[in-house]
Amino acid sequence: MRGPVEEVKHWLEEAEYDLETAEDVLEDGRWNWACFIAQQSAEKAVKSIYIARGEDVERVHSISALLKGDDPVMTAAGYLAYLALARS
């Protein structure tokens, strides 16, 4: 089992890989898949924040569900997720 630091690193590496894949798929003109994979990337990046803070991660596939509340860190993460999706 991975420790917390390794777990965060794992999620961020997965998020980066997914974002790179979304960019590749976008170049092929496969817009729907690019959007889907970019959202997966954003979800994984947001989940890494929860793990880094020692909090439970909801098992959902919804950016809005993951970014709920008034937490400024998660609000910033939401903005970054939006930028990642807009990039696709």
C-alpha positions in Angstrom: 0.0 0.0 0.0 1.2 3.5 -0.9 1.8 6.1 1.8 0.1 9.5 1.5 2.9 11.2 -0.4 3.1 8.4 -2.9 -0.7 8.3 -3.3 -0.8 12.0 -4.1 2.0 11.6 -6.6 0.2 8.7 -8.2 -3.0 10.7 -8.7 -1.1 13.7 -10.1 0.8 11.5 -12.5 -2.4 9.9 -13.7 -4.0 13.4 -14.1 -1.0 14.6 -16.1 -1.1 11.4 -18.3 -4.8 11.9 -18.9 -4.4 15.5 -19.9 -1.6 14.7 -22.3 -3.8 12.0 -23.8 -6.7 14.5 -24.1 -4.4 16.8 -26.0 -3.4 14.0 -28.4 -7.0 12.9 -29.0 -7.9 16.6 -29.6 -5.3 16.8 -32.3 -7.1 13.9 -34.0 -10.3 15.9 -33.9 -12.0 13.6 -31.5 -13.6 16.3 -29.5 -16.0 14.2 -27.3 -13.2 11.9 -26.2 -10.8 14.9 -25.5 -13.5 16.5 -23.3 -14.1 13.2 -21.4 -10.5 12.5 -20.8 -9.8 16.1 -19.8 -12.6 15.9 -17.2 -11.1 12.7 -15.9 -7.7 14.5 -15.5 -9.4 17.3 -13.6 -11.1 14.9 -11.3 -7.9 13.1 -10.5 -6.1 16.3 -9.8 -8.8 17.4 -7.4 -8.8 14.1 -5.7 -5.1 14.4 -5.1 -5.8 17.6 -3.1 -8.1 15.8 -0.8 -5.6 13.0 -0.3 -2.8 15.5 0.4 -5.0 17.1 3.0 -5.7 13.7 4.6 -9.4 13.9 3.8 -11.7 11.2 2.4 -12.2 11.2 -1.4 -15.7 10.8 -2.7 -16.0 8.1 -5.3 -17.8 10.2 -7.9 -17.1 11.3 -11.4 -18.3 14.9 -11.0 -16.2 18.0 -10.7 -19.0 19.9 -9.2 -19.5 17.3 -6.5 -15.8 17.2 -5.7 -15.6 21.0 -5.5 -18.5 21.7 -3.2 -18.4 24.1 -0.3 -16.7 27.3 0.5 -13.2 26.0 0.8 -10.8 28.5 -1.0 -8.4 25.7 -1.9 -11.2 23.8 -3.6 -12.5 26.9 -5.3 -9.0 27.5 -6.8 -8.9 23.8 -7.8 -12.3 24.3 -9.5 -10.9 27.2 -11.5 -7.8 25.1 -12.5 -10.1 22.3 -13.5 -12.1 24.7 -15.6 -9.0 25.9 -17.3 -7.9 22.3 -18.0 -11.3 21.6 -19.6 -11.2 24.9 -21.6 -7.8 24.0 -22.9 -9.2 20.9 -24.6 
